[in-house]
């Protein structure tokens, strides 16, 4: 028996073949905007101010 496709990660509707895994261009665009706006981040270790490289010379 084939696996059932997962629903759209944004609205929960069934995915569209054209926009998979999303249901529409709107949900696909919202995901892209979240990526571009740093909405998806993985926290790292805290950085000390002296450890940050800057271009100010």
mmCIF file of the N, C-alpha and C atoms, coordinates in Angstrom:
data_MODEL
# 
_entry.id   MODEL 
# 
loop_
_atom_site.group_PDB 
_atom_site.id 
_atom_site.type_symbol 
_atom_site.label_atom_id 
_atom_site.label_alt_id 
_atom_site.label_comp_id 
_atom_site.label_asym_id 
_atom_site.label_entity_id 
_atom_site.label_seq_id 
_atom_site.pdbx_PDB_ins_code 
_atom_site.Cartn_x 
_atom_site.Cartn_y 
_atom_site.Cartn_z 
_atom_site.occupancy 
_atom_site.B_iso_or_equiv 
_atom_site.pdbx_formal_charge 
_atom_site.auth_seq_id 
_atom_site.auth_comp_id 
_atom_site.auth_asym_id 
_atom_site.auth_atom_id 
_atom_site.pdbx_PDB_model_num 
ATOM 1   N N  . UNK A 1 1  ? 0.842  -1.169 0.000  1.00 0.00 ? 1  UNK A N  1 
ATOM 2   C CA . UNK A 1 1  ? 0.000  0.000  0.000  1.00 0.00 ? 1  UNK A CA 1 
ATOM 3   C C  . UNK A 1 1  ? 0.896  1.244  0.000  1.00 0.00 ? 1  UNK A C  1 
ATOM 4   N N  . UNK A 1 2  ? 0.705  2.191  -0.936 1.00 0.00 ? 2  UNK A N  1 
ATOM 5   C CA . UNK A 1 2  ? 1.572  3.373  -0.995 1.00 0.00 ? 2  UNK A CA 1 
ATOM 6   C C  . UNK A 1 2  ? 1.377  4.287  0.205  1.00 0.00 ? 2  UNK A C  1 
ATOM 7   N N  . UNK A 1 3  ? 2.462  4.964  0.578  1.00 0.00 ? 3  UNK A N  1 
ATOM 8   C CA . UNK A 1 3  ? 2.403  5.876  1.712  1.00 0.00 ? 3  UNK A CA 1 
ATOM 9   C C  . UNK A 1 3  ? 1.543  7.087  1.360  1.00 0.00 ? 3  UNK A C  1 
ATOM 10  N N  . UNK A 1 4  ? 0.758  7.523  2.310  1.00 0.00 ? 4  UNK A N  1 
ATOM 11  C CA . UNK A 1 4  ? -0.097 8.698  2.106  1.00 0.00 ? 4  UNK A CA 1 
ATOM 12  C C  . UNK A 1 4  ? 0.758  9.958  2.233  1.00 0.00 ? 4  UNK A C  1 
ATOM 13  N N  . UNK A 1 5  ? 0.613  10.897 1.289  1.00 0.00 ? 5  UNK A N  1 
ATOM 14  C CA . UNK A 1 5  ? 1.423  12.113 1.383  1.00 0.00 ? 5  UNK A CA 1 
ATOM 15  C C  . UNK A 1 5  ? 1.051  12.942 2.609  1.00 0.00 ? 5  UNK A C  1 
ATOM 16  N N  . UNK A 1 6  ? 2.035  13.613 3.178  1.00 0.00 ? 6  UNK A N  1 
ATOM 17  C CA . UNK A 1 6  ? 1.789  14.464 4.339  1.00 0.00 ? 6  UNK A CA 1 
ATOM 18  C C  . UNK A 1 6  ? 1.060  15.719 3.887  1.00 0.00 ? 6  UNK A C  1 
ATOM 19  N N  . UNK A 1 7  ? 0.352  16.325 4.803  1.00 0.00 ? 7  UNK A N  1 
ATOM 20  C CA . UNK A 1 7  ? -0.365 17.557 4.503  1.00 0.00 ? 7  UNK A CA 1 
ATOM 21  C C  . UNK A 1 7  ? 0.582  18.749 4.457  1.00 0.00 ? 7  UNK A C  1 
ATOM 22  N N  . UNK A 1 8  ? 0.084  19.844 3.928  1.00 0.00 ? 8  UNK A N  1 
ATOM 23  C CA . UNK A 1 8  ? 0.843  21.091 3.815  1.00 0.00 ? 8  UNK A CA 1 
ATOM 24  C C  . UNK A 1 8  ? 1.344  21.496 5.198  1.00 0.00 ? 8  UNK A C  1 
ATOM 25  N N  . UNK A 1 9  ? 2.629  21.814 5.337  1.00 0.00 ? 9  UNK A N  1 
ATOM 26  C CA . UNK A 1 9  ? 3.170  22.191 6.639  1.00 0.00 ? 9  UNK A CA 1 
ATOM 27  C C  . UNK A 1 9  ? 2.618  23.516 7.176  1.00 0.00 ? 9  UNK A C  1 
ATOM 28  N N  . UNK A 1 10 ? 1.995  24.335 6.327  1.00 0.00 ? 10 UNK A N  1 
ATOM 29  C CA . UNK A 1 10 ? 1.463  25.620 6.792  1.00 0.00 ? 10 UNK A CA 1 
ATOM 30  C C  . UNK A 1 10 ? 0.001  25.556 7.169  1.00 0.00 ? 10 UNK A C  1 
ATOM 31  N N  . UNK A 1 11 ? -0.828 24.984 6.316  1.00 0.00 ? 11 UNK A N  1 
ATOM 32  C CA . UNK A 1 11 ? -2.266 25.066 6.582  1.00 0.00 ? 11 UNK A CA 1 
ATOM 33  C C  . UNK A 1 11 ? -2.916 23.711 6.827  1.00 0.00 ? 11 UNK A C  1 
ATOM 34  N N  . UNK A 1 12 ? -2.200 22.623 6.556  1.00 0.00 ? 12 UNK A N  1 
ATOM 35  C CA . UNK A 1 12 ? -2.739 21.303 6.828  1.00 0.00 ? 12 UNK A CA 1 
ATOM 36  C C  . UNK A 1 12 ? -3.596 20.721 5.714  1.00 0.00 ? 12 UNK A C  1 
ATOM 37  N N  . UNK A 1 13 ? -3.765 21.447 4.614  1.00 0.00 ? 13 UNK A N  1 
ATOM 38  C CA . UNK A 1 13 ? -4.537 20.929 3.476  1.00 0.00 ? 13 UNK A CA 1 
ATOM 39  C C  . UNK A 1 13 ? -3.707 19.885 2.739  1.00 0.00 ? 13 UNK A C  1 
ATOM 40  N N  . UNK A 1 14 ? -4.356 19.044 1.943  1.00 0.00 ? 14 UNK A N  1 
ATOM 41  C CA . UNK A 1 14 ? -3.603 18.065 1.147  1.00 0.00 ? 14 UNK A CA 1 
ATOM 42  C C  . UNK A 1 14 ? -2.658 18.778 0.179  1.00 0.00 ? 14 UNK A C  1 
ATOM 43  N N  . UNK A 1 15 ? -1.478 18.208 -0.059 1.00 0.00 ? 15 UNK A N  1 
ATOM 44  C CA . UNK A 1 15 ? -0.508 18.869 -0.939 1.00 0.00 ? 15 UNK A CA 1 
ATOM 45  C C  . UNK A 1 15 ? -0.942 18.847 -2.397 1.00 0.00 ? 15 UNK A C  1 
ATOM 46  N N  . UNK A 1 16 ? -0.512 19.846 -3.125 1.00 0.00 ? 16 UNK A N  1 
ATOM 47  C CA . UNK A 1 16 ? -0.745 19.918 -4.560 1.00 0.00 ? 16 UNK A CA 1 
ATOM 48  C C  . UNK A 1 16 ? 0.468  19.308 -5.248 1.00 0.00 ? 16 UNK A C  1 
ATOM 49  N N  . UNK A 1 17 ? 0.249  18.579 -6.314 1.00 0.00 ? 17 UNK A N  1 
ATOM 50  C CA . UNK A 1 17 ? 1.367  17.966 -7.028 1.00 0.00 ? 17 UNK A CA 1 
ATOM 51  C C  . UNK A 1 17 ? 2.314  19.036 -7.566 1.00 0.00 ? 17 UNK A C  1 
ATOM 52  N N  . UNK A 1 18 ? 1.757  20.153 -7.994 1.00 0.00 ? 18 UNK A N  1 
ATOM 53  C CA . UNK A 1 18 ? 2.553  21.243 -8.561 1.00 0.00 ? 18 UNK A CA 1 
ATOM 54  C C  . UNK A 1 18 ? 3.399  21.956 -7.516 1.00 0.00 ? 18 UNK A C  1 
ATOM 55  N N  . UNK A 1 19 ? 2.920  22.055 -6.260 1.00 0.00 ? 19 UNK A N  1 
ATOM 56  C CA . UNK A 1 19 ? 3.608  22.820 -5.226 1.00 0.00 ? 19 UNK A CA 1 
ATOM 57  C C  . UNK A 1 19 ? 4.080  21.960 -4.054 1.00 0.00 ? 19 UNK A C  1 
ATOM 58  N N  . UNK A 1 20 ? 4.130  20.651 -4.224 1.00 0.00 ? 20 UNK A N  1 
ATOM 59  C CA . UNK A 1 20 ? 4.478  19.735 -3.145 1.00 0.00 ? 20 UNK A CA 1 
ATOM 60  C C  . UNK A 1 20 ? 5.754  20.165 -2.449 1.00 0.00 ? 20 UNK A C  1 
ATOM 61  N N  . UNK A 1 21 ? 5.826  20.069 -1.160 1.00 0.00 ? 21 UNK A N  1 
ATOM 62  C CA . UNK A 1 21 ? 4.877  19.495 -0.210 1.00 0.00 ? 21 UNK A CA 1 
ATOM 63  C C  . UNK A 1 21 ? 3.787  20.471 0.229  1.00 0.00 ? 21 UNK A C  1 
ATOM 64  N N  . UNK A 1 22 ? 3.696  21.616 -0.411 1.00 0.00 ? 22 UNK A N  1 
ATOM 65  C CA . UNK A 1 22 ? 2.700  22.621 -0.040 1.00 0.00 ? 22 UNK A CA 1 
ATOM 66  C C  . UNK A 1 22 ? 1.434  22.434 -0.864 1.00 0.00 ? 22 UNK A C  1 
ATOM 67  N N  . UNK A 1 23 ? 0.363  23.105 -0.434 1.00 0.00 ? 23 UNK A N  1 
ATOM 68  C CA . UNK A 1 23 ? -0.912 22.977 -1.137 1.00 0.00 ? 23 UNK A CA 1 
ATOM 69  C C  . UNK A 1 23 ? -1.092 24.040 -2.216 1.00 0.00 ? 23 UNK A C  1 
ATOM 70  N N  . UNK A 1 24 ? -0.334 25.131 -2.120 1.00 0.00 ? 24 UNK A N  1 
ATOM 71  C CA . UNK A 1 24 ? -0.515 26.236 -3.061 1.00 0.00 ? 24 UNK A CA 1 
ATOM 72  C C  . UNK A 1 24 ? 0.751  27.068 -3.161 1.00 0.00 ? 24 UNK A C  1 
ATOM 73  N N  . UNK A 1 25 ? 0.749  27.981 -4.128 1.00 0.00 ? 25 UNK A N  1 
ATOM 74  C CA . UNK A 1 25 ? 1.882  28.896 -4.284 1.00 0.00 ? 25 UNK A CA 1 
ATOM 75  C C  . UNK A 1 25 ? 1.995  29.809 -3.070 1.00 0.00 ? 25 UNK A C  1 
ATOM 76  N N  . UNK A 1 26 ? 0.864  30.167 -2.471 1.00 0.00 ? 26 UNK A N  1 
ATOM 77  C CA . UNK A 1 26 ? 0.883  31.042 -1.298 1.00 0.00 ? 26 UNK A CA 1 
ATOM 78  C C  . UNK A 1 26 ? 1.631  30.424 -0.132 1.00 0.00 ? 26 UNK A C  1 
ATOM 79  N N  . UNK A 1 27 ? 1.353  29.174 0.177  1.00 0.00 ? 27 UNK A N  1 
ATOM 80  C CA . UNK A 1 27 ? 2.049  28.500 1.286  1.00 0.00 ? 27 UNK A CA 1 
ATOM 81  C C  . UNK A 1 27 ? 3.526  28.297 0.947  1.00 0.00 ? 27 UNK A C  1 
ATOM 82  N N  . UNK A 1 28 ? 3.815  27.994 -0.302 1.00 0.00 ? 28 UNK A N  1 
ATOM 83  C CA . UNK A 1 28 ? 5.204  27.822 -0.733 1.00 0.00 ? 28 UNK A CA 1 
ATOM 84  C C  . UNK A 1 28 ? 5.968  29.140 -0.581 1.00 0.00 ? 28 UNK A C  1 
ATOM 85  N N  . UNK A 1 29 ? 5.351  30.247 -0.972 1.00 0.00 ? 29 UNK A N  1 
ATOM 86  C CA . UNK A 1 29 ? 5.991  31.561 -0.853 1.00 0.00 ? 29 UNK A CA 1 
ATOM 87  C C  . UNK A 1 29 ? 6.187  31.960 0.604  1.00 0.00 ? 29 UNK A C  1 
ATOM 88  N N  . UNK A 1 30 ? 5.220  31.635 1.464  1.00 0.00 ? 30 UNK A N  1 
ATOM 89  C CA . UNK A 1 30 ? 5.383  31.950 2.895  1.00 0.00 ? 30 UNK A CA 1 
ATOM 90  C C  . UNK A 1 30 ? 6.579  31.226 3.481  1.00 0.00 ? 30 UNK A C  1 
ATOM 91  N N  . UNK A 1 31 ? 6.782  29.975 3.057  1.00 0.00 ? 31 UNK A N  1 
ATOM 92  C CA . UNK A 1 31 ? 7.931  29.213 3.540  1.00 0.00 ? 31 UNK A CA 1 
ATOM 93  C C  . UNK A 1 31 ? 9.230  29.855 3.064  1.00 0.00 ? 31 UNK A C  1 
ATOM 94  N N  . UNK A 1 32 ? 9.276  30.272 1.792  1.00 0.00 ? 32 UNK A N  1 
ATOM 95  C CA . UNK A 1 32 ? 10.469 30.918 1.264  1.00 0.00 ? 32 UNK A CA 1 
ATOM 96  C C  . UNK A 1 32 ? 10.762 32.215 2.013  1.00 0.00 ? 32 UNK A C  1 
ATOM 97  N N  . UNK A 1 33 ? 9.735  33.003 2.282  1.00 0.00 ? 33 UNK A N  1 
ATOM 98  C CA . UNK A 1 33 ? 9.933  34.253 3.025  1.00 0.00 ? 33 UNK A CA 1 
ATOM 99  C C  . UNK A 1 33 ? 10.448 33.999 4.435  1.00 0.00 ? 33 UNK A C  1 
ATOM 100 N N  . UNK A 1 34 ? 10.003 32.897 5.044  1.00 0.00 ? 34 UNK A N  1 
ATOM 101 C CA . UNK A 1 34 ? 10.496 32.569 6.380  1.00 0.00 ? 34 UNK A CA 1 
ATOM 102 C C  . UNK A 1 34 ? 11.993 32.226 6.323  1.00 0.00 ? 34 UNK A C  1 
ATOM 103 N N  . UNK A 1 35 ? 12.413 31.496 5.291  1.00 0.00 ? 35 UNK A N  1 
ATOM 104 C CA . UNK A 1 35 ? 13.834 31.188 5.119  1.00 0.00 ? 35 UNK A CA 1 
ATOM 105 C C  . UNK A 1 35 ? 14.635 32.459 4.900  1.00 0.00 ? 35 UNK A C  1 
ATOM 106 N N  . UNK A 1 36 ? 14.148 33.331 4.021  1.00 0.00 ? 36 UNK A N  1 
ATOM 107 C CA . UNK A 1 36 ? 14.882 34.556 3.695  1.00 0.00 ? 36 UNK A CA 1 
ATOM 108 C C  . UNK A 1 36 ? 14.935 35.526 4.862  1.00 0.00 ? 36 UNK A C  1 
ATOM 109 N N  . UNK A 1 37 ? 13.947 35.489 5.736  1.00 0.00 ? 37 UNK A N  1 
ATOM 110 C CA . UNK A 1 37 ? 13.907 36.378 6.884  1.00 0.00 ? 37 UNK A CA 1 
ATOM 111 C C  . UNK A 1 37 ? 14.508 35.782 8.138  1.00 0.00 ? 37 UNK A C  1 
ATOM 112 N N  . UNK A 1 38 ? 15.321 34.739 7.989  1.00 0.00 ? 38 UNK A N  1 
ATOM 113 C CA . UNK A 1 38 ? 15.959 34.060 9.129  1.00 0.00 ? 38 UNK A CA 1 
ATOM 114 C C  . UNK A 1 38 ? 14.947 33.495 10.117 1.00 0.00 ? 38 UNK A C  1 
ATOM 115 N N  . UNK A 1 39 ? 13.792 33.070 9.616  1.00 0.00 ? 39 UNK A N  1 
ATOM 116 C CA . UNK A 1 39 ? 12.783 32.473 10.477 1.00 0.00 ? 39 UNK A CA 1 
ATOM 117 C C  . UNK A 1 39 ? 13.147 31.075 10.942 1.00 0.00 ? 39 UNK A C  1 
ATOM 118 N N  . UNK A 1 40 ? 13.982 30.400 10.178 1.00 0.00 ? 40 UNK A N  1 
ATOM 119 C CA . UNK A 1 40 ? 14.463 29.080 10.554 1.00 0.00 ? 40 UNK A CA 1 
ATOM 120 C C  . UNK A 1 40 ? 15.897 29.239 11.029 1.00 0.00 ? 40 UNK A C  1 
ATOM 121 N N  . UNK A 1 41 ? 16.120 29.027 12.302 1.00 0.00 ? 41 UNK A N  1 
ATOM 122 C CA . UNK A 1 41 ? 17.476 29.151 12.858 1.00 0.00 ? 41 UNK A CA 1 
ATOM 123 C C  . UNK A 1 41 ? 17.745 28.007 13.814 1.00 0.00 ? 41 UNK A C  1 
ATOM 124 N N  . UNK A 1 42 ? 18.999 27.648 13.894 1.00 0.00 ? 42 UNK A N  1 
ATOM 125 C CA . UNK A 1 42 ? 19.438 26.652 14.862 1.00 0.00 ? 42 UNK A CA 1 
ATOM 126 C C  . UNK A 1 42 ? 20.314 27.387 15.858 1.00 0.00 ? 42 UNK A C  1 
ATOM 127 N N  . UNK A 1 43 ? 19.936 27.369 17.140 1.00 0.00 ? 43 UNK A N  1 
ATOM 128 C CA . UNK A 1 43 ? 20.731 28.098 18.120 1.00 0.00 ? 43 UNK A CA 1 
ATOM 129 C C  . UNK A 1 43 ? 22.130 27.488 18.269 1.00 0.00 ? 43 UNK A C  1 
ATOM 130 N N  . UNK A 1 44 ? 23.084 28.341 18.429 1.00 0.00 ? 44 UNK A N  1 
ATOM 131 C CA . UNK A 1 44 ? 24.465 27.913 18.640 1.00 0.00 ? 44 UNK A CA 1 
ATOM 132 C C  . UNK A 1 44 ? 24.923 28.315 20.026 1.00 0.00 ? 44 UNK A C  1 
ATOM 133 N N  . UNK A 1 45 ? 26.184 28.135 20.278 1.00 0.00 ? 45 UNK A N  1 
ATOM 134 C CA . UNK A 1 45 ? 26.728 28.499 21.584 1.00 0.00 ? 45 UNK A CA 1 
ATOM 135 C C  . UNK A 1 45 ? 26.793 30.015 21.685 1.00 0.00 ? 45 UNK A C  1 
ATOM 136 N N  . UNK A 1 46 ? 26.711 30.553 22.873 1.00 0.00 ? 46 UNK A N  1 
ATOM 137 C CA . UNK A 1 46 ? 26.838 32.005 23.049 1.00 0.00 ? 46 UNK A CA 1 
ATOM 138 C C  . UNK A 1 46 ? 28.218 32.487 22.608 1.00 0.00 ? 46 UNK A C  1 
ATOM 139 N N  . UNK A 1 47 ? 28.281 33.672 22.044 1.00 0.00 ? 47 UNK A N  1 
ATOM 140 C CA . UNK A 1 47 ? 29.534 34.242 21.557 1.00 0.00 ? 47 UNK A CA 1 
ATOM 141 C C  . UNK A 1 47 ? 29.924 35.414 22.448 1.00 0.00 ? 47 UNK A C  1 
ATOM 142 N N  . UNK A 1 48 ? 31.180 35.426 22.843 1.00 0.00 ? 48 UNK A N  1 
ATOM 143 C CA . UNK A 1 48 ? 31.715 36.537 23.627 1.00 0.00 ? 48 UNK A CA 1 
ATOM 144 C C  . UNK A 1 48 ? 31.985 37.708 22.682 1.00 0.00 ? 48 UNK A C  1 
ATOM 145 N N  . UNK A 1 49 ? 31.765 38.942 23.097 1.00 0.00 ? 49 UNK A N  1 
ATOM 146 C CA . UNK A 1 49 ? 31.996 40.094 22.215 1.00 0.00 ? 49 UNK A CA 1 
ATOM 147 C C  . UNK A 1 49 ? 33.405 40.147 21.622 1.00 0.00 ? 49 UNK A C  1 
ATOM 148 N N  . UNK A 1 50 ? 34.407 39.706 22.337 1.00 0.00 ? 50 UNK A N  1 
ATOM 149 C CA . UNK A 1 50 ? 35.780 39.717 21.830 1.00 0.00 ? 50 UNK A CA 1 
ATOM 150 C C  . UNK A 1 50 ? 36.050 38.651 20.784 1.00 0.00 ? 50 UNK A C  1 
ATOM 151 N N  . UNK A 1 51 ? 35.167 37.657 20.676 1.00 0.00 ? 51 UNK A N  1 
ATOM 152 C CA . UNK A 1 51 ? 35.358 36.567 19.710 1.00 0.00 ? 51 UNK A CA 1 
ATOM 153 C C  . UNK A 1 51 ? 34.806 36.882 18.334 1.00 0.00 ? 51 UNK A C  1 
ATOM 154 N N  . UNK A 1 52 ? 34.089 37.984 18.174 1.00 0.00 ? 52 UNK A N  1 
ATOM 155 C CA . UNK A 1 52 ? 33.458 38.310 16.907 1.00 0.00 ? 52 UNK A CA 1 
ATOM 156 C C  . UNK A 1 52 ? 34.436 39.041 16.004 1.00 0.00 ? 52 UNK A C  1 
ATOM 157 N N  . UNK A 1 53 ? 34.608 38.525 14.782 1.00 0.00 ? 53 UNK A N  1 
ATOM 158 C CA . UNK A 1 53 ? 35.469 39.180 13.797 1.00 0.00 ? 53 UNK A CA 1 
ATOM 159 C C  . UNK A 1 53 ? 34.705 40.337 13.175 1.00 0.00 ? 53 UNK A C  1 
ATOM 160 N N  . UNK A 1 54 ? 35.345 41.462 13.057 1.00 0.00 ? 54 UNK A N  1 
ATOM 161 C CA . UNK A 1 54 ? 34.729 42.606 12.402 1.00 0.00 ? 54 UNK A CA 1 
ATOM 162 C C  . UNK A 1 54 ? 35.679 43.138 11.339 1.00 0.00 ? 54 UNK A C  1 
ATOM 163 N N  . UNK A 1 55 ? 35.139 43.875 10.387 1.00 0.00 ? 55 UNK A N  1 
ATOM 164 C CA . UNK A 1 55 ? 35.950 44.466 9.333  1.00 0.00 ? 55 UNK A CA 1 
ATOM 165 C C  . UNK A 1 55 ? 36.436 45.853 9.714  1.00 0.00 ? 55 UNK A C  1 
ATOM 166 N N  . UNK A 1 56 ? 36.158 46.271 10.921 1.00 0.00 ? 56 UNK A N  1 
ATOM 167 C CA . UNK A 1 56 ? 36.569 47.601 11.363 1.00 0.00 ? 56 UNK A CA 1 
ATOM 168 C C  . UNK A 1 56 ? 38.038 47.562 11.764 1.00 0.00 ? 56 UNK A C  1 
ATOM 169 N N  . UNK A 1 57 ? 38.873 48.223 11.011 1.00 0.00 ? 57 UNK A N  1 
ATOM 170 C CA . UNK A 1 57 ? 40.315 48.268 11.323 1.00 0.00 ? 57 UNK A CA 1 
ATOM 171 C C  . UNK A 1 57 ? 40.767 49.672 11.566 1.00 0.00 ? 57 UNK A C  1 
# 
